[in-house]
Amino acid sequence: MGLGALFWIGTFHVVYRVLVYFQGVPEIGGYLTAKLLSMFFLTFFTILLFSNAIISLSTYYLSEDLPFLLSSPIPLGRVYGAKLGETVVSSSWMVVLFGLPVFMAYGIVHQASLLYYLQLAAALPFFLIIPAVMGSAFTMILVKAFPARRIKDILLLLSLALLLCLYFLFRFLQPEKLVDPESFNSLVEYFARLGAPSTALLPSQWATEALLPLLQGRVGEEGEAFFYLGVLASNSTVALIFGHWLFSKLYLEGWNRSQEGQQSSRISARILEGSLSFMARPLSLPHRALLVKDIKTFLRDRTQWSQLFLLAALVVVYLYNYSVLPLHKSPLGSFYLQNLLSFLNLALAGFVMAAVGARFVFPAVSMERGCIWIIRSSPLDLGSFLWAKFWMSLFPLLLLAETLIVLTNILLHVTPLMMVLGVVTIFLVSFGITGLGVGLGAVYPRFQVENVSQIATGFGGIVYMMYCLLFVGAVVVLEAWPVYLLFLARIGRRAITAPEWLGIGLSFVGILILNALAVWVPMRIGWQKLSSYEA
């Protein structure tokens, strides 16, 4: 509870300070506040579309309770409702967790009345239902259109389609234009751009317009807020009716075909076996067997490897956003802004890694599921088992982190100092995030879960995300002052004094100690918890 409260307070404080700053900007403060709320909702809607489409494949077609449910006298409509509810909860808990402090900050800064909070409580469920129905409907159509043995093609098409959806939804806002004054012919056009909605056809815009009149105290416009709440409610109702109809028409045939066996190529199996044997040759026999088993399990689980396409899509959009920033037109100077963004990018990359770790690293121990007793009865002790999971999770995460940092720094044209600092910092942070994931995954295992995608959505997954965000935030805070001094010396061409060098050294030592604790403490506690675990 204390950790959750600290996380909420931190998120609330950051958003609160930003909104207070916007309120102090004459003329355009209200426009900036509205635009930020629109961007929040659009980001949430895009994430929900992705996660619902992926998770619905597991909940509707791969859950272990489906044969029992479909063979029972339960009406098919109730099965749809239950699985839709499961999909909504699994995909939306993170959005709600991140969103509530944001909405509370908006309400407090604008001194909103009780009506705002009631409106928010009424609008959020409708907002969450629409992408859940859209994502599950899209998955059902693809499963129906393709034979079961081509499920890999289905997931590839699903990921590509969602990539295009993410791109177009985000480009509706065109945020880079807001920092490019030359893209507007006049100040009036700039204000119009700030005030204009991204598109009136998106649920994110309906949710934004349902709250803005109550936030900004527009006298006589409360009816407009209730109108958009009605738009959200009516469209979510229509979406549910459409989803139920589509489910009744497509689901049973699609589910039956999804149970068919898949043909495998002997040649590809031999190539995979040879590649894994070559990769694992330097390891000891127990660790070699564990590595080969984990990779084969990952490749056989379609809900796991298919999300690599989603990850690739997010990386592309992440890098593209840096490539379109018109830094050379900023009044702050491109050199200053480039290096400032490079430093802030460390925090953003750390948050991306935490999200990836929640999906792939944290479930690593729980993925053993009912076979954990084999590990406990094998010659491989639990400590070696956890460290094997650590090293197998570290290298892919490290590759992703370094790719993000190096490519974004190249796009920003940063100084060699910032490039080296970013590469080294994210290298250390990767160890901490991996240690937190494996260690807390052993503290909060879920060996009995039916759906693998649910492992990261439990209490342990929330705790892991909070610790990761606090860890990344602490590293950035410890590094901020040394980076400021080094940057100031570079700009002013002055020598750093001996006390300042001492402070810089202590800060970096603190970062090393923090990363070491983030690895050792969770791994130690996880080993103790797993040793006392009783199935």
C-alpha positions, -999 to 999 in steps of 0.1 A, spaced: 0 0 0 28 24 9 45 17 -25 13 23 -44 6 55 -25 42 67 -33 38 59 -70 4 77 -72 18 107 -54 47 109 -78 26 107 -109 1 132 -95 29 156 -85 44 156 -120 11 161 -138 0 187 -113 32 208 -118 28 207 -156 -9 218 -154 -1 246 -130 26 258 -154 1 257 -183 -24 276 -162 2 304 -158 8 307 -196 -13 337 -208 -38 332 -236 -28 296 -246 -28 279 -212 -63 265 -216 -55 253 -251 -24 235 -239 -43 219 -210 -70 207 -234 -45 194 -259 -26 175 -232 -59 158 -220 -66 149 -256 -32 133 -260 -36 114 -228 -69 99 -240 -56 92 -275 -25 74 -260 -47 53 -237 -71 44 -266 -42 33 -288 -27 12 -261 -60 -4 -254 -65 -13 -290 -32 -30 -291 -36 -49 -258 -72 -59 -264 -64 -74 -298 -35 -94 -285 -51 -105 -252 -85 -114 -268 -66 -141 -288 -57 -157 -255 -90 -152 -237 -113 -163 -265 -92 -190 -281 -64 -203 -259 -77 -203 -224 -78 -237 -207 -114 -232 -194 -129 -228 -228 -136 -265 -235 -155 -267 -202 -175 -235 -208 -184 -244 -244 -195 -279 -235 -217 -267 -206 -253 -255 -210 -242 -219 -204 -257 -196 -231 -231 -185 -257 -239 -148 -250 -228 -152 -213 -195 -168 -225 -190 -137 -247 -197 -114 -218 -174 -132 -194 -145 -133 -218 -150 -97 -228 -149 -87 -191 -118 -108 -187 -102 -90 -217 -112 -56 -204 -97 -62 -170 -65 -77 -183 -59 -49 -208 -71 -19 -189 -58 -21 -154 -25 -4 -164 -44 24 -181 -66 30 -151 -36 28 -128 -17 55 -147 -48 75 -156 -64 81 -122 -36 104 -108 -37 123 -141 -75 129 -139 -73 138 -102 -45 164 -110 -68 179 -136 -97 181 -112 -76 197 -84 -58 223 -106 -90 234 -122 -109 232 -89 -135 210 -105 -168 203 -88 -182 169 -77 -199 167 -111 -166 163 -129 -156 132 -108 -191 117 -113 -188 123 -150 -153 107 -151 -166 76 -132 -194 73 -158 -173 80 -189 -143 56 -181 -162 23 -184 -178 33 -217 -144 44 -229 -128 11 -220 -155 -11 -235 -152 4 -271 -115 -7 -278 -121 -40 -261 -150 -48 -285 -130 -35 -315 -99 -55 -306 -118 -88 -299 -139 -84 -331 -109 -79 -352 -92 -110 -338 -124 -131 -344 -125 -120 -380 -89 -129 -386 -92 -163 -369 -123 -170 -389 -107 -160 -422 -75 -180 -418 -70 -218 -412 -57 -227 -378 -24 -239 -391 -17 -204 -403 -21 -188 -369 14 -173 -372 2 -154 -403 -29 -142 -384 -7 -128 -357 16 -112 -381 -13 -95 -400 -28 -85 -366 5 -68 -355 9 -50 -389 -26 -38 -388 -22 -25 -353 10 -8 -362 -8 11 -390 -36 19 -365 -11 33 -339 7 53 -365 -24 70 -379 -40 76 -346 -9 93 -333 -3 113 -364 -38 128 -361 -24 151 -333 8 160 -352 25 171 -319 57 182 -336 39 211 -352 32 227 -318 70 234 -314 74 246 -350 61 282 -353 70 283 -390 44 256 -399 16 282 -392 9 312 -414 -4 333 -385 -9 333 -347 -47 328 -353 -39 296 -372 -17 285 -343 -45 290 -318 -69 272 -341 -46 243 -342 -43 241 -305 -80 243 -300 -91 220 -327 -99 184 -319 -78 156 -334 -109 141 -350 -145 140 -340 -148 103 -348 -125 89 -321 -137 77 -287 -107 95 -272 -121 128 -284 -155 120 -271 -141 113 -236 -120 145 -238 -151 166 -247 -171 149 -220 -147 163 -193 -134 196 -207 -165 218 -201 -167 206 -165 -130 213 -160 -128 247 -176 -160 260 -160 -177 269 -193 -210 284 -181 -240 270 -200 -219 243 -217 -225 214 -192 -250 201 -217 -222 196 -242 -204 174 -217 -234 153 -211 -240 151 -249 -205 135 -254 -211 112 -224 -242 101 -243 -221 96 -274 -197 74 -255 -225 54 -239 -245 49 -271 -215 39 -291 -203 14 -264 -238 -1 -264 -238 -4 -301 -203 -19 -300 -215 -45 -275 -245 -54 -296 -223 -57 -327 -197 -77 -308 -223 -101 -295 -237 -106 -330 -203 -111 -345 -194 -136 -317 -225 -156 -324 -218 -158 -361 -181 -164 -362 -168 -177 -329 -177 -214 -327 -163 -222 -361 -132 -202 -355 -126 -218 -321 -131 -253 -336 -106 -245 -363 -81 -231 -338 -80 -265 -321 -67 -282 -352 -31 -294 -351 -4 -275 -369 20 -290 -395 56 -285 -386 86 -287 -409 112 -313 -401 139 -291 -417 130 -260 -397 129 -282 -365 164 -295 -372 177 -260 -380 162 -247 -347 177 -276 -328 211 -271 -342 210 -234 -336 200 -238 -300 227 -264 -294 253 -241 -308 241 -211 -287 240 -231 -255 273 -249 -259 293 -227 -235 268 -233 -207 268 -261 -182 245 -290 -189 216 -280 -165 217 -244 -177 219 -255 -213 188 -277 -209 170 -248 -192 179 -223 -220 168 -247 -248 136 -255 -230 127 -218 -224 134 -208 -260 113 -237 -274 85 -229 -250 86 -192 -261 85 -201 -298 56 -226 -293 35 -201 -273 19 -179 -300 7 -154 -274 44 -148 -264 64 -144 -296 36 -127 -315 41 -97 -292 75 -92 -306 58 -76 -337 40 -53 -313 73 -44 -297 89 -37 -330 59 -14 -339 64 6 -307 101 9 -313 95 23 -349 70 49 -336 93 57 -307 122 65 -331 100 82 -357 88 108 -331 124 119 -325 131 121 -362 103 146 -368 111 171 -340 121 204 -355 149 211 -330 168 235 -352 138 259 -351 135 260 -313 143 294 -297 162 275 -270 190 265 -293 194 231 -309 226 222 -289 209 227 -256 176 211 -265 193 181 -282 213 172 -251 184 179 -227 161 156 -247 188 130 -247 190 130 -209 152 129 -206 152 101 -230 170 80 -204 139 81 -182 115 74 -212 136 45 -224 136 31 -188 99 33 -186 96 14 -220 119 -12 -207 99 -16 -175 67 -21 -196 85 -48 -217 99 -64 -185 64 -66 -171 54 -87 -201 84 -108 -206 108 -107 -176 84 -107 -146 65 -139 -159 97 -158 -165 95 -178 -132 57 -183 -134 60 -197 -169 72 -229 -153 36 -233 -141 28 -268 -130 63 -281 -137 80 -260 -110 82 -292 -89 105 -306 -116 129 -277 -111 128 -281 -73 135 -318 -74 163 -315 -101 200 -312 -93 197 -275 -103 194 -255 -71 168 -226 -70 195 -200 -68 211 -212 -101 176 -215 -116 168 -178 -108 202 -166 -121 197 -186 -153 164 -168 -157 181 -135 -150 208 -139 -177 184 -152 -203 161 -122 -197 189 -97 -195 205 -99 -230 173 -93 -250 163 -64 -228 198 -50 -230 197 -52 -268 164 -33 -269 175 -7 -244 208 1 -262 191 2 -296 167 28 -283 193 50 -267 219 48 -295 194 54 -324 176 83 -306 209 99 -297 220 96 -334 187 112 -345 193 140 -319 229 146 -329 241 147 -293 276 152 -280 299 123 -275 296 128 -237 258 124 -238 261 93 -261 286 76 -237 265 86 -207 233 73 -222 248 40 -233 265 33 -199 234 44 -179 209 23 -198 234 -6 -195 232 -4 -157 195 2 -157 189 -30 -177 205 -50 -149 183 -34 -123 150 -38 -143 159 -75 -150 168 -82 -114 135 -66 -102 116 -87 -128 130 -121 -120 132 -115 -82 97 -101 -78 84 -128 -102 97 -153 -77 82 -134 -48 47 -133 -65 46 -164 -86 14 -174 -104 19 -211 -113 -18 -219 -115 -29 -192 -139 -48 -205 -169 -38 -176 -193 -2 -166 -195 -11 -130 -204 -27 -127 -169 6 -132 -151 17 -96 -155 -18 -82 -146 -19 -94 -110 -8 -77 -78 28 -87 -83 29 -72 -118 16 -39 -104 43 -40 -76 70 -47 -102 59 -17 -124 59 6 -94 94 -5 -82 107 -1 -118 94 34 -122 108 44 -88 141 28 -97 144 46 -130 133 78 -114 159 75 -87 187 69 -113 176 99 -133 175 121 -102 210 110 -90 224 116 -125 207 150 -131 231 172 -110 264 157 -124 250 160 -159 241 196 -153 276 204 -140 293 187 -169 269 204 -194 274 238 -177 312 233 -179 309 224 -216 287 255 -224 306 280 -202 340 265 -209 349 266 -172 368 241 -151 349 220 -126 361 225 -90 374 197 -68 342 197 -45 321 194 -77 342 165 -89 337 149 -55 299 153 -58 299 140 -93 318 109 -82 295 103 -52 265 106 -75 278 80 -99 288 57 -70 253 60 -57 239 50 -91 262 19 -90 250 10 -55 214 15 -64 217 -8 -94 235 -34 -74 207 -33 -48 180 -35 -75 196 -68 -86 207 -84 -54 179 -77 -30 150 -89 -52 169 -119 -63 177 -128 -27 142 -123 -15 128 -142 -45 151 -172 -37 139 -172 -1 102 -171 -11 106 -197 -38 124 -220 -14 95 -219 10 68 -221 -17 44 -250 -13 24 -260 -44 
